[in-house]
Amino acid sequence: MKNLLKLEEFAMFGLGILAFNQLHYPWWWFLVLLLTPDIGMLGYLINSKVGAFTYNLCHHKGLAIIIYIIGVAYNNDLIQLIGIMVFSHASLDRIFGYGLKYNSSFQNTHLGKVGKHN
């Protein structure tokens, strides 16, 4: 099951690349912007609860899709780009086992524990 879920996330990452290709940005922007949703980790500088909220906000695929649809509705490439990058980044994270975070700690995700286990 775990491999099937990773394959599904890989397909969604491919969908993100395909959607990005429909915009008129140079391809290297995708690589440069791919890690920008990790800015949500800055909330962990305050505490785990704020960190989980900001991280999850910047890694939520449903929100990414809504942002993208708003960009399409308003014919705004920049808003579409933001939605695509959040969606693509979240898919890539989940391929590597990084899921949405619980308030308790960064390591506790909806996909299980991340990192070294004692």
C-alpha positions as CSV (number, residue, x, y, z in Angstrom):
1,M,0.0,0.0,0.0
2,K,2.8,2.4,0.9
3,N,4.4,2.0,-2.6
4,L,1.0,2.5,-4.2
5,L,0.5,5.8,-2.3
6,K,4.0,6.9,-3.4
7,L,3.2,6.1,-7.0
8,E,0.0,8.1,-6.7
9,E,1.9,11.1,-5.3
10,F,4.5,10.7,-8.1
11,A,1.7,10.9,-10.6
12,M,0.4,14.1,-8.9
13,F,3.9,15.6,-9.0
14,G,3.9,14.8,-12.7
15,L,0.5,16.6,-13.0
16,G,2.1,19.6,-11.3
17,I,4.9,19.6,-13.9
18,L,2.3,19.4,-16.7
19,A,0.3,22.3,-15.3
20,F,3.5,24.3,-14.9
21,N,4.3,23.6,-18.5
22,Q,1.0,25.3,-19.5
23,L,2.2,28.6,-18.1
24,H,4.7,30.8,-19.8
25,Y,7.5,30.8,-17.2
26,P,11.0,29.4,-17.9
27,W,11.4,25.8,-16.8
28,W,14.0,26.6,-14.2
29,W,11.5,28.6,-12.2
30,F,9.9,25.3,-11.3
31,L,13.1,24.1,-9.8
32,V,13.8,27.4,-8.0
33,L,10.3,27.7,-6.5
34,L,9.8,24.0,-5.7
35,L,11.0,24.4,-2.1
36,T,9.3,27.8,-1.3
37,P,6.3,26.2,0.5
38,D,8.8,25.1,3.2
39,I,8.7,28.7,4.4
40,G,5.8,27.3,6.5
41,M,8.3,25.7,8.8
42,L,9.2,29.1,10.2
43,G,6.2,28.8,12.4
44,Y,8.1,26.2,14.4
45,L,10.4,29.0,15.6
46,I,7.4,30.1,17.8
47,N,6.1,26.7,18.9
48,S,4.9,23.3,17.6
49,K,1.2,24.4,17.4
50,V,1.9,27.5,15.3
51,G,4.5,25.5,13.3
52,A,2.1,22.7,12.5
53,F,-0.6,25.3,11.4
54,T,1.8,27.3,9.2
55,Y,3.4,24.1,7.7
56,N,0.1,22.5,7.0
57,L,-1.3,25.7,5.4
58,C,1.7,25.8,3.1
59,H,1.4,22.1,2.2
60,H,-2.3,21.6,1.8
61,K,-3.2,20.2,-1.6
62,G,-6.9,21.2,-1.3
63,L,-5.9,24.8,-0.7
64,A,-3.4,24.6,-3.6
65,I,-6.1,23.4,-5.9
66,I,-8.4,26.3,-4.8
67,I,-5.6,28.8,-5.4
68,Y,-5.0,27.4,-8.8
69,I,-8.7,27.5,-9.7
70,I,-8.9,31.1,-8.6
71,G,-5.9,31.8,-10.9
72,V,-7.6,30.2,-13.8
73,A,-10.9,32.0,-13.1
74,Y,-9.1,35.4,-13.1
75,N,-6.7,34.4,-15.8
76,N,-3.8,35.2,-13.5
77,D,-0.7,33.2,-14.2
78,L,1.0,34.2,-10.9
79,I,-1.9,32.8,-8.8
80,Q,-1.9,29.7,-10.9
81,L,1.8,29.3,-10.4
82,I,1.4,29.6,-6.6
83,G,-1.2,26.8,-6.6
84,I,0.9,24.6,-8.8
85,M,4.0,25.0,-6.7
86,V,2.2,24.3,-3.4
87,F,0.5,21.2,-5.0
88,S,3.8,20.0,-6.6
89,H,5.8,20.5,-3.4
90,A,3.2,18.8,-1.2
91,S,3.3,15.8,-3.6
92,L,7.0,15.6,-3.6
93,D,7.1,15.8,0.2
94,R,4.7,13.0,0.5
95,I,6.7,10.8,-1.9
96,F,9.5,11.1,0.7
97,G,7.2,10.4,3.6
98,Y,6.7,14.0,4.9
99,G,3.0,14.5,5.7
100,L,0.9,17.1,7.3
101,K,2.0,17.8,10.8
102,Y,0.3,17.2,14.2
103,N,0.6,19.8,16.9
104,S,2.8,17.6,19.1
105,S,6.0,17.8,17.0
106,F,7.4,18.2,13.5
107,Q,8.1,14.4,13.4
108,N,4.4,13.4,13.9
109,T,2.7,13.4,10.6
110,H,-0.5,12.0,9.1
111,L,1.8,9.5,7.3
112,G,3.5,8.4,10.5
113,K,6.7,9.4,12.3
114,V,9.5,11.1,10.3
115,G,13.2,11.0,11.1
116,K,15.2,8.9,13.6
117,H,13.1,6.9,16.0
118,N,14.5,6.1,19.5
